[in-house]
Every structure is written in structure tokens, then in C-alpha cells.
Amino acid sequence: MDFRCSLKKTVDDSYDIEIGRGLQESLVNDLAGGLVKVKKFAVVTDSTVEGLYARKIVSLIRERGLSTELFVIPEGEKSKTRAMKEFVEDSMLEKGFRRDCCVVAVGGGVVTDLAGFTAGTFGRGVPFVNYATTLLAAADASVGGKTAVDTPLATNLIGLFNQPKKVYIDIDCWKTLPERQLSSGLAETIKHACLGDAELFRFLEENTGKILAGDGPACEYIAAKNCEIKYKVVMQDEQESGLREILNLGHTVGRAIETVSDYTLLHGEAVAIGLTAQARLGQKLGFISPENVERIERLLEQAKLPTRIPEGIDREVLIKKLYTDKKVRDGKLRFVFEKEIGAMVQFGENNYGKQISEEEIGAVLREM
Amino acid sequence: MDFRCSLKKTVDDSYDIEIGRGLQESLVNDLAGGLVKVKKFAVVTDSTVEGLYARKIVSLIRERGLSTELFVIPEGEKSKTRAMKEFVEDSMLEKGFRRDCCVVAVGGGVVTDLAGFTAGTFGRGVPFVNYATTLLAAADASVGGKTAVDTPLATNLIGLFNQPKKVYIDIDCWKTLPERQLSSGLAETIKHACLGDAELFRFLEENTGKILAGDGPACEYIAAKNCEIKYKVVMQDEQESGLREILNLGHTVGRAIETVSDYTLLHGEAVAIGLTAQARLGQKLGFISPENVERIERLLEQAKLPTRIPEGIDREVLIKKLYTDKKVRDGKLRFVFEKEIGAMVQFGENNYGKQISEEEIGAVLREM
């Protein structure tokens, strides 16, 4: 006996990204104005952003007569764990939060990843908004709906696709970022330029100094460009079946080195090393000229990012770590490659990935 | 500056429920035949079902040349925790499972809830199928897509909506269920009859003995009826905005008493007490006649289910516990009510819930 559950439906996860300076008032106006249909807000932030922006946002929400509580996780990638998610959940439950609430993530990529994942499973899903305070969050976490935590065995492997109700990219917040963090964020921007926008690449070659100095228009320009490029890719492939794999540029090696460094390397720093490795491998395979590999490395250096594997990272441990990547299929490593600068090599319909042997990538990494 | 992410799309989560006897071959045929597009299967089960059915299924999958591993959690509601989900995730990662896998839940409601939730966040979502071995799983977990775990502060509050690729309801497995478990499953069936099917209610009044004795046609009939009734409700309201609340019949008190009993009461036993409480409260409010309340209590007793709060459960602790229910809105308790038997009271458009004071429900519980 068979019974059919027909569950075809149209869903609309559309949302706006507001890019500007000092968007706290705008956020609170939206929350008070019915952006979400609830009146209780869990503001999730980290120990650094707490004093800089999150407390202020909590005050502004309360001034509007709305109910809110602040939940603070320790700053850094090491907070992206299931245990920290559990801590936020339990704290929310203790404070009486149930299904009629909204999560407001205030911080960088770690906070938006963790808070977005937490919102996605709290009461089987409550709405959330992202107030992105870093360039990395603006470049990486604002578009695509990816949320996740790390486990001892792999990064970003436990999580879900969950779209925010709105994202705020507050350029003003970048001023309080340590330069190392701003550089780290530039790695994802450079990645986006490499994979889809030669013009952005040239803009970065000319303006990286200005961006690091906090120039307003230059920062707004790259924030918007990041959203535009990533959106173009993910809107065609939200479930990551094909095209979206190109966003993985620099990340196969990047994620592994980030873990092997025990997070002493920032995400963007690890990605910068990964972008270098991927470009060099691409050169060996004839996908990109030595001149363009050179340009990529020079731009990364201009952005004060590493292009060599630091002393103290064991190349062989790193190579082994590559195989725990969540993109590993049938036990084989896959890489995507730039076609020079601003486009990607396509290997077949919906296929931008190429299997690479341990020898091929190993040779590149041993030279770095 | 604003950027719009337009993410409107059509999704199809339709799936089949196969109801029959000895469906292991059917399951394995489907897995080998491409029901899901992966070739690696994580069979999740509990310590009781492991020896009865799960090992056999693992063997059958291997016989087809497919890759599979068995993951076993301790039997019982206490396994529905975030820690147990983490255990399954870590075990899967250790065995080399990444995103190209499918979770096969073999067991009752605890296993299907936990495994469905685990599948939903493993690699940001991998497919899963449910092989339901209990009447409770057949009645409750096969339709609706609800998956969740419990936390110390609330049951079923951390989870997500996640539809399986297929559900198998194997009536043969009910034969190995302890009678207490079979009775527990009947509580959800009686709930479905109360809220939507007077004919099923009459069938149960006449055939409960047969069902408890394992009569094939009677069991298949109620399995199908359960799916049909629940499907009618959830297909109209998958995100639980209105109508779906009627499935909460008996569960406001039920979930609380289940927790307060520290899970010495089975889920269905707790629901039976909750159904009694809700009917009695409905009688006081004039929604159901004393005769029909009597019929409900008699049917629950025929099914060997409790209709009184056991000795040792502190009524006042229970009343307080009600307020941690995930259905609490603005700090107020909500109940749904039968309109006699086979229909529900509607209080407004999309509104089947009524706010109830602590005094009203307290009076009923103190009398039970």
C-alpha cells in the first residue's frame, strides 16, 4: 500500500542587503517596523563586537519598547562549534525565548555563521538578520545562505542553508577592525575578482591602499561588488550542485591550512595561501599565464596577505588534511581553476571541478 | 546603497510512504535503484532495533555492492539530545562520510527524529529515508517533516523541518514491539481520530483488541489512516502557521508530563493523559459532551493507556512545566479543542488555539 505526500511549493527567501555607514538606526527602524513578525530579539555577538556595537544596538531596540537580550560568544573562529551553538540555545531558553523570536547577528563571519545556524534550528527555525561588522562577513557571509559550525574533523561541515531576512553591511565598523582582519576580508574580495570580475581585480590593484586606509567610497564599492559577484553565482545554483563550486577557489587548501594552523591563521590569510596554491597549480595545468599568477600574488601581498605556507606548518600533515574537505567526492580531491583572471575554467555541463592527484597538489605545496 | 537578493523558487519535497510487511527488500531495491543519487549509506538505529532489523538491512545493502555503516544510539527518548546528534555526526565523519551520503533511519520516533535532524545539518543537508518500525513512528513521524531533539529546558525545541525521500512503514515490525510500546503508538492514532476522523474513532472502538493482537489488515488500515489524516492537515500548513496547531491536541500537557516523569512515561502514555486533560477542559468550556469525553477515556483505556496522572508526579511542578512549551505565545498557554469527536473547534481565520489561564488547566489537572 502506497501513500503519496505531494509537497511541491513556491518559497520566497528574497532579502535586501543595505550597504552604508552607521546603520544601527536603520536596523532598529526595520525591527520596530515589522521586518519580522515577532517582538522578541536575541542579539548574538562576540566579546569584541559586544562593546563596540552590540550593546548600543540592544539599547536602541529597548528604546523602541521591544524585548531583547544579548548573547555573547568569545571572539574568534574557535567559537564556531556545536558546543557554542548549544550555549546560545540554552541561554536563549533560560531567558524565555521560544518560537516567537528573531535572532540578530551582530559581528563578523563567525557570529553570522553561528547565529544563522542557531536561528535555523531554534524552534525548528526562527527568522534572523545579519548586521555584518567586518569586510569578511560582507564579502562571504552576506550572500548564499550558508551557515555552519566546525567539528574537530572538518570545518563548516555541520550547518544548513538559511537565508536572513535582511543584511546590513556597515562600512563604519571596518574602522575598528585590526588591519590584519581587514586584510583577511580582502582575500575573499580578491577571490571574487579572480573568479568573476577582471575590472574589480584592476580596481583592487589600484585601490588596495585606499581600502586599507578606510576610504569610504572605495569600501562601499567593493562591498557592493562582493555581493553582486557572489549573488550572480549562487542565484543560479543555490543548492551547490554545479556552478557554485567556483566559490571554492582557494578554499580547498585554505580550509585545510586554517585547521592545521589551529586557527593561528585567519580565514582570509589561509584563503590567500590557498589562492596562491590554486593559481600555481592552474599555471602548471595551462589554465593561467605566469604573468597573471604573478599579478594575483602581488595583489595578495599589497593587501598584506601571506602567499607562502608559514614556517611550522607541516606540508605533509597539510596534504593529508586536504582529504577531509567536505568537497571530497568518492575520496578524490577536486579543484576549480581561474581561466586567467575574471573567469573560471569549465570542464563540462555544470562541472567546474577537476580531480587532482595528491602528487600534483603536493608538488605545488612543497614549493611554497 | 541597497542590493536585492531575489530568491523565489519552487521546491518539490514530495515523497512516497510504503505501507506493508517485511519491506527490507523494497528499501534496498530503492537504494540500489537510484532513489537517492549517492552510494554511501549511514544506517542509524537504536540498541533494540539494531539486532532485530538494522543489521539485516546493512547486510542487504552491502550485498548490492553499496557502501554502508551502522550507527547505534541507546534505545529510548533520552537519546533525543544534541549530544547524541553530535555522536552520530562524529562517528559518520570518522568513518569518512561527507556530503555524498544518505541517512537511513531504522527505528521508532526517536531514531527518525534524531536521524532526520542529523541528515538535515550534515554537510548542510544530505538526503534521508525513514524505515519506521513502530506504530508511533508510523503515526507521528512519517508525515510532516518535523525532526528535533530535546534539551534540558524543553522537548523538541531544537530541530528543523526536513522531508524524507521515502518512508517505509513495516507492519511486521510491530510484532516485536512490547505491548506497552504498541499502546503508546495507539495514543497518536486516537489523537488523529479525535481531531479529524469520527469513522476511524469508531473503527478503533471496535478493533483495538485486534490491533494489539497484531491483526494485519487492521494494522495496515490504521497506518494508512494516520498518514492520510496527518497529511491533510500538514499539506495545508507546512510551516505551522495555523491549522497544524490542531495536531497539538493532547500534547501541551503530554509533553510536559513526559518531561516531568523523567521519561518513565512513554510519549504515547503522556499524550493519553494529555488527551484526557484536553477533553475534560473542553467539556468545561462546552466544546464536547460528557458522553464523548467518556468515549475518549474508554478508548484510551481499551488501548491500555493511562488516563490519570500517575502517583509521584507533582501536579504543581507539572503546571509550571507547561509554560516551557514551545507553543507558548507571549507567555500565555494555548490549547486546541475537539468539537465533539472527529473535528476541531475553530476560533478565527487560521486560528485553532485558545488562551487558557493557569487556573482553568490547573483545576482539571488537580482532579486527575
HADDOCK unambig.tbl for C-alpha pairs under 7 A between the chains (distance, minus, plus):
assign (segid A and resid 1 and name CA) (segid B and resid 18 and name CA) 5.86 0.50 0.50
assign (segid A and resid 1 and name CA) (segid B and resid 19 and name CA) 4.98 0.50 0.50
assign (segid A and resid 1 and name CA) (segid B and resid 20 and name CA) 6.20 0.50 0.50
assign (segid A and resid 2 and name CA) (segid B and resid 16 and name CA) 6.67 0.50 0.50
assign (segid A and resid 2 and name CA) (segid B and resid 17 and name CA) 5.58 0.50 0.50
assign (segid A and resid 2 and name CA) (segid B and resid 18 and name CA) 4.52 0.50 0.50
assign (segid A and resid 2 and name CA) (segid B and resid 19 and name CA) 5.92 0.50 0.50
assign (segid A and resid 3 and name CA) (segid B and resid 16 and name CA) 5.72 0.50 0.50
assign (segid A and resid 3 and name CA) (segid B and resid 17 and name CA) 4.90 0.50 0.50
assign (segid A and resid 3 and name CA) (segid B and resid 18 and name CA) 6.37 0.50 0.50
assign (segid A and resid 4 and name CA) (segid B and resid 15 and name CA) 6.06 0.50 0.50
assign (segid A and resid 4 and name CA) (segid B and resid 16 and name CA) 4.55 0.50 0.50
assign (segid A and resid 4 and name CA) (segid B and resid 17 and name CA) 6.15 0.50 0.50
assign (segid A and resid 5 and name CA) (segid B and resid 14 and name CA) 5.37 0.50 0.50
assign (segid A and resid 5 and name CA) (segid B and resid 15 and name CA) 5.32 0.50 0.50
assign (segid A and resid 5 and name CA) (segid B and resid 16 and name CA) 6.02 0.50 0.50
assign (segid A and resid 5 and name CA) (segid B and resid 231 and name CA) 7.00 0.50 0.50
assign (segid A and resid 6 and name CA) (segid B and resid 14 and name CA) 4.39 0.50 0.50
assign (segid A and resid 6 and name CA) (segid B and resid 15 and name CA) 6.63 0.50 0.50
assign (segid A and resid 7 and name CA) (segid B and resid 12 and name CA) 5.75 0.50 0.50
assign (segid A and resid 7 and name CA) (segid B and resid 13 and name CA) 4.97 0.50 0.50
assign (segid A and resid 7 and name CA) (segid B and resid 14 and name CA) 4.44 0.50 0.50
assign (segid A and resid 7 and name CA) (segid B and resid 235 and name CA) 6.99 0.50 0.50
assign (segid A and resid 8 and name CA) (segid B and resid 11 and name CA) 5.66 0.50 0.50
assign (segid A and resid 8 and name CA) (segid B and resid 12 and name CA) 4.03 0.50 0.50
assign (segid A and resid 8 and name CA) (segid B and resid 13 and name CA) 5.93 0.50 0.50
assign (segid A and resid 8 and name CA) (segid B and resid 14 and name CA) 6.33 0.50 0.50
assign (segid A and resid 9 and name CA) (segid B and resid 10 and name CA) 5.48 0.50 0.50
assign (segid A and resid 9 and name CA) (segid B and resid 11 and name CA) 5.52 0.50 0.50
assign (segid A and resid 9 and name CA) (segid B and resid 12 and name CA) 6.37 0.50 0.50
assign (segid A and resid 10 and name CA) (segid B and resid 9 and name CA) 5.49 0.50 0.50
assign (segid A and resid 10 and name CA) (segid B and resid 10 and name CA) 4.15 0.50 0.50
assign (segid A and resid 10 and name CA) (segid B and resid 11 and name CA) 6.17 0.50 0.50
assign (segid A and resid 11 and name CA) (segid B and resid 8 and name CA) 5.67 0.50 0.50
assign (segid A and resid 11 and name CA) (segid B and resid 9 and name CA) 5.53 0.50 0.50
assign (segid A and resid 11 and name CA) (segid B and resid 10 and name CA) 6.16 0.50 0.50
assign (segid A and resid 12 and name CA) (segid B and resid 7 and name CA) 5.75 0.50 0.50
assign (segid A and resid 12 and name CA) (segid B and resid 8 and name CA) 4.03 0.50 0.50
assign (segid A and resid 12 and name CA) (segid B and resid 9 and name CA) 6.37 0.50 0.50
assign (segid A and resid 13 and name CA) (segid B and resid 7 and name CA) 4.98 0.50 0.50
assign (segid A and resid 13 and name CA) (segid B and resid 8 and name CA) 5.94 0.50 0.50
assign (segid A and resid 14 and name CA) (segid B and resid 5 and name CA) 5.36 0.50 0.50
assign (segid A and resid 14 and name CA) (segid B and resid 6 and name CA) 4.39 0.50 0.50
assign (segid A and resid 14 and name CA) (segid B and resid 7 and name CA) 4.45 0.50 0.50
assign (segid A and resid 14 and name CA) (segid B and resid 8 and name CA) 6.33 0.50 0.50
assign (segid A and resid 15 and name CA) (segid B and resid 4 and name CA) 6.04 0.50 0.50
assign (segid A and resid 15 and name CA) (segid B and resid 5 and name CA) 5.31 0.50 0.50
assign (segid A and resid 15 and name CA) (segid B and resid 6 and name CA) 6.64 0.50 0.50
assign (segid A and resid 16 and name CA) (segid B and resid 2 and name CA) 6.67 0.50 0.50
assign (segid A and resid 16 and name CA) (segid B and resid 3 and name CA) 5.71 0.50 0.50
assign (segid A and resid 16 and name CA) (segid B and resid 4 and name CA) 4.54 0.50 0.50
assign (segid A and resid 16 and name CA) (segid B and resid 5 and name CA) 6.03 0.50 0.50
assign (segid A and resid 17 and name CA) (segid B and resid 2 and name CA) 5.58 0.50 0.50
assign (segid A and resid 17 and name CA) (segid B and resid 3 and name CA) 4.90 0.50 0.50
assign (segid A and resid 17 and name CA) (segid B and resid 4 and name CA) 6.15 0.50 0.50
assign (segid A and resid 18 and name CA) (segid B and resid 1 and name CA) 5.86 0.50 0.50
assign (segid A and resid 18 and name CA) (segid B and resid 2 and name CA) 4.52 0.50 0.50
assign (segid A and resid 18 and name CA) (segid B and resid 3 and name CA) 6.37 0.50 0.50
assign (segid A and resid 19 and name CA) (segid B and resid 1 and name CA) 4.98 0.50 0.50
assign (segid A and resid 19 and name CA) (segid B and resid 2 and name CA) 5.94 0.50 0.50
assign (segid A and resid 20 and name CA) (segid B and resid 1 and name CA) 6.22 0.50 0.50
assign (segid A and resid 93 and name CA) (segid B and resid 153 and name CA) 6.77 0.50 0.50
assign (segid A and resid 98 and name CA) (segid B and resid 326 and name CA) 5.63 0.50 0.50
assign (segid A and resid 99 and name CA) (segid B and resid 326 and name CA) 6.29 0.50 0.50
assign (segid A and resid 100 and name CA) (segid B and resid 329 and name CA) 6.83 0.50 0.50
assign (segid A and resid 121 and name CA) (segid B and resid 158 and name CA) 5.30 0.50 0.50
assign (segid A and resid 121 and name CA) (segid B and resid 159 and name CA) 4.71 0.50 0.50
assign (segid A and resid 121 and name CA) (segid B and resid 160 and name CA) 5.32 0.50 0.50
assign (segid A and resid 122 and name CA) (segid B and resid 157 and name CA) 6.31 0.50 0.50
assign (segid A and resid 122 and name CA) (segid B and resid 158 and name CA) 4.95 0.50 0.50
assign (segid A and resid 122 and name CA) (segid B and resid 159 and name CA) 6.59 0.50 0.50
assign (segid A and resid 123 and name CA) (segid B and resid 157 and name CA) 4.61 0.50 0.50
assign (segid A and resid 123 and name CA) (segid B and resid 158 and name CA) 5.46 0.50 0.50
assign (segid A and resid 123 and name CA) (segid B and resid 159 and name CA) 6.62 0.50 0.50
assign (segid A and resid 124 and name CA) (segid B and resid 157 and name CA) 6.72 0.50 0.50
assign (segid A and resid 124 and name CA) (segid B and resid 158 and name CA) 5.96 0.50 0.50
assign (segid A and resid 124 and name CA) (segid B and resid 159 and name CA) 4.64 0.50 0.50
assign (segid A and resid 124 and name CA) (segid B and resid 160 and name CA) 4.02 0.50 0.50
assign (segid A and resid 124 and name CA) (segid B and resid 161 and name CA) 6.32 0.50 0.50
assign (segid A and resid 125 and name CA) (segid B and resid 160 and name CA) 6.32 0.50 0.50
assign (segid A and resid 153 and name CA) (segid B and resid 93 and name CA) 6.79 0.50 0.50
assign (segid A and resid 157 and name CA) (segid B and resid 122 and name CA) 6.32 0.50 0.50
assign (segid A and resid 157 and name CA) (segid B and resid 123 and name CA) 4.62 0.50 0.50
assign (segid A and resid 157 and name CA) (segid B and resid 124 and name CA) 6.73 0.50 0.50
assign (segid A and resid 158 and name CA) (segid B and resid 121 and name CA) 5.31 0.50 0.50
assign (segid A and resid 158 and name CA) (segid B and resid 122 and name CA) 4.96 0.50 0.50
assign (segid A and resid 158 and name CA) (segid B and resid 123 and name CA) 5.46 0.50 0.50
assign (segid A and resid 158 and name CA) (segid B and resid 124 and name CA) 5.97 0.50 0.50
assign (segid A and resid 159 and name CA) (segid B and resid 121 and name CA) 4.71 0.50 0.50
assign (segid A and resid 159 and name CA) (segid B and resid 122 and name CA) 6.59 0.50 0.50
assign (segid A and resid 159 and name CA) (segid B and resid 123 and name CA) 6.61 0.50 0.50
assign (segid A and resid 159 and name CA) (segid B and resid 124 and name CA) 4.65 0.50 0.50
assign (segid A and resid 160 and name CA) (segid B and resid 121 and name CA) 5.30 0.50 0.50
assign (segid A and resid 160 and name CA) (segid B and resid 124 and name CA) 4.01 0.50 0.50
assign (segid A and resid 160 and name CA) (segid B and resid 125 and name CA) 6.31 0.50 0.50
assign (segid A and resid 161 and name CA) (segid B and resid 124 and name CA) 6.31 0.50 0.50
assign (segid A and resid 235 and name CA) (segid B and resid 7 and name CA) 6.98 0.50 0.50
assign (segid A and resid 326 and name CA) (segid B and resid 98 and name CA) 5.65 0.50 0.50
assign (segid A and resid 326 and name CA) (segid B and resid 99 and name CA) 6.30 0.50 0.50
assign (segid A and resid 329 and name CA) (segid B and resid 100 and name CA) 6.81 0.50 0.50
